[in-house]
Amino acid sequence: MDIELLIQTFPHAYHMAHVDAWECIPRHGLLSTSALLDLFAVTEAQRYAIECTRRSECIVLEHPAHGRVVVRDNKPMDDQGLARALKGITPREWYQLLNGMVFFWLTEQRLTTLLSARAYRTAEHCIITVNTRLLMERHAERVWLCPMNSGATKPMPHPRSRDVFQRVRDYPFDYWRRKKGGATRAVAELAVDHSVPDIMDLVERVAIHNRSGLVREVWHR
């Protein structure tokens, strides 16, 4: 896929975080779960439970210097469905793969769908809106594209493998555009390896949302 086409088709990218996440993001950047565990020096046993298995509930981490953060749950996945869906990769490896990336939705429609999901519809969430052009100018070589919700097996555990993630230059955009019936449906997720440390240079707006819409604005450029 051509980078300019990606930018033209999806001018904004949306990250959904815990409602209190913005308190530490300006200081540390937008971190993957693995990067957050590094920063908070999480012990090996606790790290395995967070990084390599399904999180049925959110997990609170505290650090004397970095404060308090919440690691979000994996409720849209279930282990039985994941085991059926995976090809050439174990559930542990899949969880580690996802936890090593920072994820963005590329349309407001997909974001709204997640906000309305059973696991999240009663809560408020922090939505970080990023300028896609700036993101690609800084991090294009670390970006992956994916045609599906890689972190969900409900209501159906669609088959998946490592190859579901492709670098932008390798992503078969035309194939997925035809298969899914439109350009804006051709990419479901954009993921960045490890972290986005310069997120403050890329973000346009931060707001608290629930399934009904905007609750309050937190920050804007």
C-alpha positions as CSV (number, residue, x, y, z in Angstrom):
1,M,0.0,0.0,0.0
2,D,1.2,3.5,-0.8
3,I,1.7,5.6,2.3
4,E,0.0,8.7,0.8
5,L,-3.0,6.6,0.0
6,L,-3.2,5.4,3.6
7,I,-3.1,9.1,4.8
8,Q,-5.7,10.2,2.3
9,T,-8.0,7.3,3.2
10,F,-7.5,7.6,6.9
11,P,-6.5,11.1,7.9
12,H,-6.9,10.4,11.6
13,A,-6.1,7.4,13.8
14,Y,-7.8,6.8,17.2
15,H,-6.4,5.1,20.3
16,M,-8.8,4.0,23.0
17,A,-7.2,4.0,26.5
18,H,-8.3,3.8,30.1
19,V,-10.3,6.8,31.2
20,D,-7.4,8.0,33.5
21,A,-4.5,7.2,31.0
22,W,-3.8,10.7,29.9
23,E,-2.3,11.5,33.3
24,C,1.0,9.7,32.5
25,I,1.0,9.7,28.6
26,P,2.4,13.2,28.2
27,R,5.3,12.2,30.4
28,H,6.1,8.8,29.0
29,G,4.5,8.7,25.6
30,L,2.0,6.2,24.3
31,L,3.3,2.8,25.5
32,S,2.4,-0.7,24.6
33,T,1.7,-3.1,27.4
34,S,5.2,-4.5,27.2
35,A,6.8,-1.1,27.2
36,L,4.7,-0.2,30.2
37,L,5.9,-3.3,32.0
38,D,9.5,-2.3,31.3
39,L,8.9,1.2,32.6
40,F,7.3,0.0,35.8
41,A,9.9,-2.8,36.4
42,V,7.2,-5.4,36.8
43,T,8.5,-8.7,38.3
44,E,8.8,-11.8,36.1
45,A,5.9,-13.7,37.5
46,Q,3.5,-10.8,37.4
47,R,4.8,-9.9,33.9
48,Y,4.0,-13.3,32.6
49,A,0.4,-13.1,33.8
50,I,-0.1,-9.7,32.2
51,E,1.9,-10.1,29.0
52,C,1.4,-13.8,28.1
53,T,-2.2,-14.7,29.2
54,R,-5.7,-13.3,28.8
55,R,-6.5,-10.5,31.2
56,S,-10.1,-10.9,32.3
57,E,-10.0,-7.6,34.2
58,C,-8.0,-4.5,34.2
59,I,-4.8,-4.6,36.3
60,V,-3.5,-1.6,38.3
61,L,0.3,-1.1,38.4
62,E,2.0,1.3,40.9
63,H,5.6,2.7,40.9
64,P,7.2,5.0,43.4
65,A,8.5,7.3,40.6
66,H,5.9,6.8,37.8
67,G,2.7,6.7,39.8
68,R,-0.3,4.6,39.0
69,V,-1.5,3.1,35.6
70,V,-4.2,0.7,34.5
71,V,-3.4,-2.1,32.1
72,R,-6.6,-2.7,30.1
73,D,-8.3,-6.1,30.0
74,N,-8.6,-8.6,27.0
75,K,-12.3,-9.3,27.4
76,P,-13.1,-9.4,23.7
77,M,-10.9,-12.5,23.5
78,D,-11.4,-16.0,24.9
79,D,-8.8,-18.7,25.1
80,Q,-10.9,-21.4,23.5
81,G,-11.8,-19.3,20.5
82,L,-8.2,-18.0,20.2
83,A,-6.8,-21.5,20.2
84,R,-9.2,-22.4,17.3
85,A,-8.3,-19.3,15.4
86,L,-4.5,-19.3,15.5
87,K,-2.4,-20.8,12.8
88,G,1.3,-21.3,13.3
89,I,1.5,-19.4,16.6
90,T,0.5,-20.3,20.2
91,P,-1.9,-18.3,22.4
92,R,1.0,-17.2,24.6
93,E,2.9,-15.9,21.5
94,W,-0.2,-14.2,20.2
95,Y,-0.7,-12.3,23.5
96,Q,3.0,-11.3,23.5
97,L,2.7,-10.1,20.0
98,L,-0.3,-7.9,20.6
99,N,1.1,-6.6,23.9
100,G,4.3,-5.4,22.1
101,M,2.3,-2.9,19.9
102,V,0.3,0.3,20.3
103,F,-3.0,0.0,18.5
104,F,-5.1,2.5,16.6
105,W,-8.5,2.3,14.9
106,L,-8.6,4.1,11.5
107,T,-12.3,5.1,11.4
108,E,-14.7,6.6,13.9
109,Q,-17.1,3.8,13.0
110,R,-14.8,1.1,14.3
111,L,-14.1,3.2,17.4
112,T,-17.9,3.5,18.1
113,T,-18.3,-0.2,17.6
114,L,-15.8,-0.9,20.4
115,L,-17.2,1.7,22.7
116,S,-20.6,0.0,22.3
117,A,-19.2,-3.5,22.9
118,R,-20.7,-5.4,25.9
119,A,-17.5,-5.3,27.8
120,Y,-17.0,-1.6,27.5
121,R,-20.4,0.1,27.0
122,T,-21.0,1.0,30.7
123,A,-17.6,2.7,31.1
124,E,-15.9,5.9,30.0
125,H,-12.8,5.8,27.9
126,C,-10.0,8.2,26.9
127,I,-9.9,8.6,23.1
128,I,-6.7,10.0,21.6
129,T,-7.0,11.4,18.1
130,V,-3.7,11.4,16.1
131,N,-2.8,13.0,12.8
132,T,-2.0,10.1,10.5
133,R,0.3,12.1,8.3
134,L,2.5,13.1,11.2
135,L,2.4,9.6,12.6
136,M,3.6,8.1,9.3
137,E,6.3,10.8,8.8
138,R,7.8,9.8,12.2
139,H,7.1,6.1,12.4
140,A,6.2,4.6,9.0
141,E,8.9,1.9,9.3
142,R,7.5,0.7,12.6
143,V,3.8,0.6,11.5
144,W,1.8,-2.5,10.8
145,L,-1.6,-2.7,9.2
146,C,-4.2,-5.4,9.9
147,P,-7.6,-6.1,8.2
148,M,-9.3,-7.4,11.3
149,N,-9.7,-6.8,15.0
150,S,-6.7,-8.8,16.1
151,G,-7.7,-8.6,19.8
152,A,-11.1,-10.1,19.5
153,T,-12.5,-13.7,19.1
154,K,-16.1,-12.8,19.8
155,P,-18.6,-13.2,18.3
156,M,-16.6,-15.4,15.9
157,P,-12.9,-16.5,16.2
158,H,-11.7,-15.6,12.7
159,P,-8.5,-17.4,11.6
160,R,-5.3,-15.5,12.1
161,S,-1.6,-15.8,12.1
162,R,1.5,-13.5,12.4
163,D,1.0,-12.7,8.7
164,V,-2.3,-10.9,9.4
165,F,0.0,-7.9,10.2
166,Q,1.8,-6.4,7.3
167,R,4.1,-3.4,6.9
168,V,2.4,-0.6,4.9
169,R,4.4,-1.2,1.7
170,D,3.4,-4.9,1.8
171,Y,-0.2,-4.5,2.7
172,P,-2.6,-5.8,0.0
173,F,-5.0,-2.8,0.2
174,D,-6.7,-3.4,-3.2
175,Y,-7.5,-7.0,-2.2
176,W,-9.0,-6.1,1.1
177,R,-10.9,-3.1,-0.5
178,R,-12.6,-5.4,-2.9
179,K,-13.2,-8.2,-0.4
180,K,-14.6,-5.9,2.3
181,G,-16.5,-3.5,0.0
182,G,-14.8,-0.2,0.3
183,A,-11.5,1.7,0.9
184,T,-12.4,2.6,4.5
185,R,-13.1,-1.0,5.3
186,A,-9.8,-2.3,3.9
187,V,-7.7,-1.7,7.0
188,A,-9.1,-2.3,10.5
189,E,-6.1,-1.6,12.7
190,L,-2.8,0.4,12.6
191,A,-0.2,-0.8,15.1
192,V,3.1,0.7,16.0
193,D,6.0,-1.4,17.4
194,H,6.6,-0.9,21.2
195,S,5.6,2.7,21.8
196,V,5.0,6.2,20.4
197,P,7.3,8.3,22.6
198,D,6.6,11.5,20.7
199,I,2.8,11.2,20.9
200,M,2.5,14.9,22.1
201,D,3.8,16.0,18.7
202,L,1.2,13.9,16.8
203,V,-2.0,14.2,18.9
204,E,-4.8,16.6,17.8
205,R,-7.4,15.9,20.5
206,V,-7.9,14.0,23.7
207,A,-11.5,13.4,25.0
208,I,-13.5,11.2,27.3
209,H,-16.2,9.3,25.5
210,N,-18.8,6.7,26.3
211,R,-21.0,4.7,24.0
212,S,-23.4,7.8,23.7
213,G,-20.6,10.1,22.5
214,L,-18.4,12.9,23.9
215,V,-18.4,13.3,27.7
216,R,-15.8,16.0,28.0
217,E,-12.7,17.3,26.2
218,V,-9.4,16.8,28.0
219,W,-6.9,18.4,25.6
220,H,-6.7,19.8,22.1
221,R,-4.1,21.4,19.9
